[in-house]
Amino acid sequence: MTQEAESPQQGDWLVEQRYRAVLEVLDGSPITEVAQRYGVSRQSVYTWKAKYAAGGFEGLREASRRPRTPSASSARSLPTAS
């Protein structure tokens, strides 16, 4: 069974959740309490806070994990020009 891609609505919900968590921290709530409320690690909340500081609301969206360059194994399988 393959994992289906996240729908835009699910992604928006996730960004909204992250945004609310960041706002709680910025309003003075301890990171540990916010992390417990949202069921995530403290590191996740710190990461969201940093992403929000760098890119605002849009910075909280998931970035593509696709490699920017071909991997070594795929480069070896490419035909060479003769």
N, C-alpha and C positions, 0 to 999 in steps of 0.2 A: 504494500500500500504506500503511495507517495503522499508527501505532505503538500496540501494545497497552499497556494499563495494567499497571503493575508489580503482581505478585501479592503477597499479604501475606508469603509465605515469602521472596521476593526482598528485600522491604523490611526484614524482620527481619535477613537476612544482612547487608545494607548497614549497618544500625544497629550490629550486632555488630562489624563491621569497623571502623567509626568509633570505637566504644567501646574496642576493643583498641588502636588507634592512640593515642587520648588517654591511656590508662593507661600506655603505653610512655613517652610524653612526661612524664607526671606522675611516673613512676619514675626520670626523669633521662636518658632517651635524647634525643639531639639531634634537633630537629624535622627537620632536613635528612635525617638517616638514616631516620627514621620515614617521611617523605614518599617517599623513594626505595623503601623496602621495600613500601609500599602502592601505589606507582605513581601518586601524586597530587602536586599542588604543595604547597609549604610553606604557602601561603596557605590551602589547604583544611584542613590540619592545625591552623593557628591558628584558623580559623573553627570547626572541630569542638570545639576546646578551649574556646573562648568559649561555644559553645552548651551544652556539657556543664556549664560553670561556672554558667550561667544557669538551665538546666532539667534537669540530671542526664541519665540515660539517655534519657528521653523527649524531651529537648531535641535529641537527635541525629537524630530522625526528620525526614523531608522535610516542610516546610510547604507548604501549598497555594499554588500560584502564580496562582490564580484572582483576577481583580480584584475588589475589594470594592465598587466603584461602577461603574455602566455607563460605557463609553467614550463619547467625544464622538460618534463615528460612529454608535453604536447609539442614542444619545439623539436624534440628528437624525432617525432613521428611525421613531421612535415617533409614533403618531398623536396629535394634540392634541385636547383636548376642545373642542367647538363649542357 
